Amino acid sequence: MQFAGSHILSVNQFQRADIEAIFAAAARMEPYAHRRRITHVLDGAILGSMFFEPSTRTRVSFGCAFNLLGGQVSETTGFEHSAIAKGESLYDTARVMSGYSDIIAMRHPEEGSVAEFAAASRVPVLNGGDGANEHPSQALLDLYTIKSEMHGRGGSIDKLRIALIGDLRYGRTVHSLCRLLSLFDGLTVHLISPKELRMPEEIVETMCNSGHDVSETEELESHIAHVDIAYSTRIQEERFGSREEADLYRGRFRLNQNIYTKNCEPNTVIMHPLPRDSRAEARELDNDLNANPNLAIFRQTDNGLLVRMALFAMILDVVEQVDSEARDVGWYTGSRY
């Protein structure tokens, strides 16, 4: 695809070559994300950060990624702080906010809402999650993490063995990830969920039609025994009619160190899009996994900066200028990486 000036609304926009281009750009961002270098390539540019649904990682990650490229961030959070609460349409909001911004990152609870907003916007829009539909940048950072973790183990995304666990019906991160995985070859995919929360049928069909070996099951332990990646998701309580309905499924597929040791191969990577639900009745990933070196959830969040920096640089067409606008960091950065 042509990245410069484009919206990023769905992973369906990408071919495999596009993924490889994004990942190559993301790798170039490491010195800046890791605070070894500073670049001001987006000096004067403004990101409109519009999050109408609760978010910590995605909202802050988009903002930090833009800051690390030298740009500024203008935030809107929650309906109650926007003119939408007064009845303003997405069209009018898009026309106004795109006049104040050079690029917009948006999250909205309704499926298709970000695409509707983008159709009226005068600047590129990135989908930060639209209801239970998609989360393109999360899927990209997840895939980048998978690539990195597998490379460190002598493997690749092709021939990957992966288990996706939990709420696969409402989990937009796994919807987008599965669509991206369909661009690769020879995968074995175990979809582990309650039957009521199964992966949407059209996504399963897409993976099967791509030649992958796909199984759907409610059995956790036997289906995490021979995988490279165990990717867990939380119950998407906000998509249910009530908390009581969500509670019917909460805690059904817990992964802790004991279950991991008994069932997983020694190098199985544990992933989760976060937030993980650490309440006693949930604990889809128990805190006793925190010391497990194969727990990659915080490497995922670090990789989110790289991928989102890459997207901003590609859409605003400054990838080749990043290094020329750089200098060394002048403060103590510690050893966070």
C-alpha positions in Angstrom: 0.0 0.0 0.0 0.9 3.7 -0.2 1.5 4.7 3.4 2.1 8.4 2.9 -1.1 10.3 3.8 -3.1 7.1 4.3 -5.6 6.2 7.0 -4.8 3.0 9.0 -8.3 1.6 9.7 -8.1 -2.2 9.2 -5.4 -4.9 8.9 -7.2 -5.9 5.7 -5.3 -3.0 4.1 -2.0 -4.8 4.4 -0.2 -7.4 2.3 2.8 -9.3 3.6 5.2 -6.9 1.9 3.5 -4.0 3.8 4.0 -5.8 7.1 7.7 -6.3 6.3 8.0 -2.6 5.5 6.4 -1.6 8.8 8.7 -3.9 10.7 11.8 -2.6 8.9 10.8 1.0 9.8 10.1 -0.1 13.4 13.5 -1.6 13.8 15.0 1.8 12.7 13.1 3.4 15.6 14.9 1.4 18.4 17.6 4.0 19.2 14.9 6.6 19.8 12.4 4.5 21.6 15.2 3.2 23.8 16.3 6.8 24.6 19.8 6.4 23.1 19.1 9.1 20.5 16.7 12.0 20.1 15.0 13.0 16.8 12.9 16.1 16.1 11.7 15.0 12.7 8.1 15.8 13.5 8.9 19.1 15.2 5.8 21.3 14.9 3.4 18.5 14.0 0.4 17.8 16.2 -1.3 14.5 17.0 -5.0 14.6 17.8 -5.4 11.9 20.3 -9.2 11.2 20.6 -10.1 8.3 22.9 -13.8 8.0 23.6 -13.3 4.7 25.5 -11.1 3.9 28.5 -7.5 3.3 27.5 -4.1 3.5 29.2 -1.5 1.7 27.1 -2.8 2.5 23.6 -3.5 6.2 24.3 -0.2 6.8 26.1 1.8 4.7 23.6 0.4 6.6 20.6 1.2 9.9 22.4 4.7 8.9 23.5 5.5 7.5 20.0 4.6 10.9 18.5 6.6 12.8 21.2 9.7 10.6 20.6 9.6 11.8 16.9 9.5 15.4 18.1 5.8 16.1 17.7 3.2 17.4 20.1 0.0 15.7 21.4 -3.5 17.2 21.9 -5.8 14.9 23.8 -9.5 14.4 24.1 -10.7 11.6 26.4 -14.2 10.5 27.1 -17.5 11.6 25.6 -18.3 13.8 28.5 -15.4 16.1 27.6 -16.3 16.4 24.0 -18.9 18.2 21.9 -20.3 14.8 21.0 -22.0 14.9 24.4 -23.9 17.9 23.1 -25.1 16.0 20.0 -22.3 16.8 17.6 -21.9 14.3 14.7 -18.8 12.3 14.0 -18.7 14.2 10.7 -18.6 17.6 12.3 -16.1 16.5 14.9 -13.8 15.1 12.2 -14.0 18.2 10.1 -13.1 20.4 13.1 -10.4 18.3 14.8 -8.6 17.5 11.5 -8.2 21.3 11.1 -6.3 21.3 14.4 -4.1 18.2 13.8 -1.7 16.7 11.3 -2.7 13.2 12.1 -5.3 11.6 14.5 -5.3 8.5 16.6 -8.9 7.5 17.6 -10.7 4.9 19.8 -14.5 4.6 19.8 -16.8 2.0 21.3 -18.9 1.5 18.2 -17.8 -0.7 15.3 -17.1 1.2 12.1 -17.1 4.6 13.9 -13.4 5.3 13.2 -13.9 4.6 9.5 -16.9 7.0 9.5 -14.8 9.6 11.2 -11.9 9.1 8.8 -14.2 9.6 5.8 -14.8 13.2 6.9 -11.2 13.9 8.2 -8.8 16.2 6.4 -5.8 14.4 7.8 -4.8 10.7 8.2 -6.6 8.7 11.0 -5.3 5.7 12.8 -7.8 3.2 14.4 -6.9 2.7 18.0 -9.9 0.3 18.4 -13.5 0.5 17.3 -15.8 -1.6 19.5 -15.3 -5.3 19.1 -14.2 -4.9 15.5 -10.4 -4.2 15.1 -7.3 -2.9 16.7 -4.7 -2.7 13.9 -1.7 -1.2 15.7 -2.1 -3.8 18.5 -2.1 -6.6 16.0 1.0 -5.2 14.4 2.9 -4.9 17.7 1.8 -8.4 18.6 3.1 -9.7 15.3 6.3 -7.8 15.7 6.7 -9.3 19.1 6.0 -12.8 17.7 8.6 -12.2 15.0 11.2 -11.0 17.6 10.5 -13.8 20.1 10.7 -16.5 17.4 13.8 -15.0 15.8 15.5 -15.3 19.2 14.6 -19.0 19.3 15.7 -19.7 15.7 12.2 -19.6 14.2 9.9 -17.4 12.3 6.2 -16.5 11.9 5.9 -19.1 9.1 5.2 -22.5 10.6 4.2 -20.9 13.9 2.2 -22.9 16.5 0.0 -20.5 18.5 -2.9 -20.9 21.0 -5.3 -18.0 21.3 -7.1 -18.2 24.7 -10.2 -16.5 26.3 -12.7 -14.1 24.9 -12.3 -14.6 21.1 -15.7 -13.3 20.2 -15.3 -9.8 21.5 -11.5 -9.5 21.7 -10.7 -7.1 18.8 -7.0 -7.7 19.3 -7.2 -11.4 18.3 -9.5 -10.5 15.4 -6.9 -8.3 13.8 -4.0 -10.6 14.7 -5.6 -13.6 13.1 -6.2 -11.6 9.9 -2.5 -10.7 9.9 -1.4 -14.3 10.6 -3.4 -15.4 7.6 -0.7 -13.6 5.4 1.9 -16.1 6.6 2.4 -19.8 5.8 1.8 -23.1 7.5 0.5 -22.1 10.9 -1.1 -24.3 13.5 -3.7 -22.3 15.4 -5.7 -23.5 18.5 -8.7 -21.3 19.4 -9.4 -22.0 23.1 -12.6 -20.4 24.4 -16.1 -21.1 25.8 -18.3 -22.0 22.9 -20.3 -18.8 23.5 -17.2 -16.7 23.0 -15.7 -18.4 19.9 -13.8 -16.6 17.2 -16.2 -15.1 14.6 -16.8 -17.6 11.9 -15.6 -15.4 9.0 -12.2 -15.0 10.7 -11.9 -18.8 11.2 -12.8 -19.3 7.5 -10.1 -16.8 6.5 -7.4 -18.7 8.4 -8.6 -22.0 7.0 -8.7 -20.7 3.5 -5.2 -19.5 3.9 -4.1 -23.1 4.5 -3.6 -23.0 8.3 -4.4 -25.9 10.6 -7.1 -24.4 12.8 -8.9 -26.1 15.8 -11.6 -24.7 18.1 -11.8 -26.2 21.6 -12.7 -25.6 25.3 -9.8 -27.6 26.5 -6.9 -25.5 27.7 -4.1 -27.8 29.0 -4.0 -30.2 26.2 -3.9 -27.5 23.6 -1.1 -25.4 25.1 1.2 -28.4 25.2 2.9 -28.0 21.9 2.8 -24.3 20.9 5.3 -21.6 20.4 3.0 -18.8 21.6 0.2 -18.9 24.3 -1.7 -15.7 23.7 -4.3 -15.0 26.5 -7.0 -12.4 26.5 -9.3 -11.0 29.2 -13.1 -11.3 29.2 -14.3 -8.1 27.5 -16.7 -7.1 30.3 -17.6 -3.8 28.5 -19.0 -5.8 25.6 -21.5 -7.8 27.7 -24.9 -6.7 28.8 -23.9 -6.8 32.5 -21.0 -7.7 34.7 -23.0 -10.7 35.9 -23.1 -12.0 32.4 -19.3 -11.5 32.0 -18.7 -13.2 35.3 -20.1 -16.5 33.8 -16.9 -16.8 31.9 -14.3 -15.0 34.0 -11.5 -17.2 35.3 -12.3 -20.1 33.0 -8.9 -20.3 31.3 -6.3 -19.3 33.9 -2.7 -19.7 33.2 -0.3 -19.8 36.1 3.3 -21.1 36.6 2.1 -24.6 37.7 -0.1 -25.1 34.6 2.7 -23.7 32.5 5.3 -26.0 33.9 3.1 -29.1 33.7 1.8 -28.5 30.1 3.9 -26.1 28.1 7.2 -26.6 26.3 10.1 -24.9 28.1 10.4 -22.0 25.7 6.7 -21.3 25.1 6.2 -17.5 24.9 3.3 -16.1 26.9 1.6 -13.0 25.5 -1.4 -10.9 26.4 -2.6 -7.5 24.9 -3.2 -6.1 28.4 -4.7 -5.1 30.6 -4.7 -8.5 32.3 -7.4 -8.9 34.8 -5.5 -9.5 38.1 -8.6 -9.7 40.3 -8.9 -13.0 42.3 -11.9 -14.2 40.3 -10.1 -13.7 36.9 -6.3 -13.9 36.8 -6.1 -15.1 33.2 -2.3 -14.7 33.7 -1.4 -15.2 37.3 1.2 -12.9 39.0 3.3 -15.9 39.7 4.3 -15.8 36.0 6.0 -12.5 36.5 9.4 -14.0 37.0 9.1 -16.4 34.0 11.5 -15.2 31.3 9.1 -16.3 28.6 6.4 -13.8 29.8 6.6 -11.3 26.9 3.7 -9.0 27.9 6.0 -6.1 28.8 8.2 -6.6 25.7 4.9 -6.3 23.8 4.2 -2.9 25.3 7.8 -1.8 24.5 7.4 -2.9 20.9 4.2 -0.9 20.7 6.3 2.3 20.7 8.4 1.0 17.8 5.5 0.1 15.7 3.5 3.2 16.3 6.6 5.4 15.7 7.0 3.5 12.4 3.4 4.1 11.4 3.6 7.8 12.2 6.9 8.2 10.3 5.6 6.3 7.2 2.2 8.0 7.1 3.8 11.5 7.4 6.6 10.4 5.0 9.6 11.1 7.2 11.2 7.7 7.6 14.3 8.7 5.6 14.7 11.9 7.6 14.6 10.5 11.1 18.3 10.0 11.5 19.3 13.3 9.9 17.2 15.1 12.6 18.9 13.2 15.4 21.3 13.8 18.3 22.5 12.0 21.4 20.5 11.9 24.6 21.8 14.3 27.3 20.4 12.7 30.4 20.8 9.4 32.3 18.5 6.8 30.8 19.1 3.9 33.1 18.8 0.3 32.0 15.1 -0.1 31.2 15.9 -2.2 28.2 
